[in-house]
Amino acid sequence: MTPNRSLAISLQLKELMRTDFLQNIDESFPYGLIANYQSTESTKIKRDRMYNEENTLLTMLATAIQEDKSLKQSVNIFKEVFELKGKEIKKKEAVQLQLEQAEESRSIAAGELRKRGRRRLYTSRLPKSKELAVSDNTAAYAKARARLENTLVNKVFEYSADFKELNGKKWHGMNTFITDGTYFQMQDTEELRKKYYVKEGDNAYPQGLLQAVLWQGSGQVYSFKIGTRHQSELELVRSLIESLPEGSLLLADDLYSTYTVFCLMQKKGCHLIVPGKRERNYTVIKKLSKGDEIVELRKPKNKPDWLGKEEWKQLPAKITMRRVTFPSTSDEQQECVQYTTLINEEISNTEIILKYSTRWDIEITIREIKTLMGINIARSKTENMVDKEITIALTAYNMIRKIISKSVAKTDFSPQGNFIQECFEIDKKLFVDKKGRVHHHWSSGRYGQANATN
C-alpha cells in the first residue's frame, strides 16, 4: 500500500495546530517586514498601542488555528502573548541596565568618568502601556482588527508564501502549481448580501468563491482571489496566472481546458496540463508517437462571458498544442485525453500523463485547506474583514506548511494507523439551520434546530 502523503500532511497540520503555534512560527513571523512597513509605507500616523500591528497580527494568526475563533478567545490568546512578550522585554531591559550600571561603576573606579551631581538611577523606563493588565473587553481588539491595513495583511501573506530554498525541487526545470476553486459561506449581513447573494430575492446565506494556486511539493498557497457565486473560476484564475513565475507549469481540471486559458498561459510564458473531456476540433500537425500529437487549435466563434471584447480580439487566431491520449485505468475501451502547451519532444507523453496523475496524490486540496483552517463559514460581517479573515487563515496555513517542509522526512506514516479517527470526530455535535446547512460549534451564524440533521 502506498502511503497517502496528502492525508499524512493533514495529520501533521492537525497535530501542529494542537500545539503551541506561536512558539513554532516565531522564527517565521516577519517582524522586520512589519517594522519597515510602519516606518516607510503606512499611510496612517501611529501611536504606541497595546493592540499594535504586530500584536494584532500575531493574535489573528493564533486564533486562525483555533476551533473557537470568537473575539473572546482572541483576547485570551492576546493576554498570553502580551504577558509573555512583556516579560521578555523587561528581562532584556534589566540585563541592559545592569551592563550599563557595571560599565559606569568601572569607569568611575578607573578615573575615566568624573560626573557631578547625582548618579543615574538605573530603573525601568518601559511605557506604562506595556505593563498594564489586558482588559477582557473585546471592543479594543475588534477595533484593532478593523484598523489593520489590508496592504500589510497581504504583504504578510506574500511573505508566508515564499518558501525560498524549500521550493528547490523542479520538474524538467519548471516549478509546478495546482489551481482549483471552492465556495465558502458568509454571514447574513446587508453589506455582504448585496455583493455575495446566491440568487436574487433568495434567503440563502451569502457565499464567496475562493480561487487558489497551490505550489506542488512544498504545498503552500502561492496566491488566491476571492470572488462571488456569479463569477467563473476562469475569471478569477486569469489574474492568478499573471502572478505565476515565468516558465512555470500549472495543473488544472477540465474546466480550465479552454482556448482562452491556453492563450493566457502561452502569453505568460508558462505551461499547462489539463484533461480534454470535451470534444474539440483540431488539426494534426505532427504525429510524435502513438497517442501523442502536435495539433493546431483555432479560435472559437463565441467569446467567454468573463473576458472583455478587446482582450478577445487580441487572442491569436490559432495556437499550437500537444494532444496526448491513453486508455482509462477503469475501462481500457475508454480513451482519456490531455492537452498541454508542452510541445518539447524531449518530454515524453508518458511523463506528461504521470505528472498530471500526481495532481492531488501528494497535496492537500483547497477544499481540505478550507476545512482544516475552519473557513467553511467566514465569521466576519463586512467584505473588508472577510478578506482579512481568509488571508490570515491562509497565512497561518502557509506557516504550518513551512514547518512541515523543514521536516519533510516525518511526513510518512503507517497505513495501519487509525488515521480516519485522527481526522474526524465521530460524536461531534452539529448545528443545523432551517435550510439544513451545517454550522460548526463556534460559528457565529444563525443556528437552526440541532436535531434537523437529515
Disulfide bonds with the S-S distance in Angstrom:
none
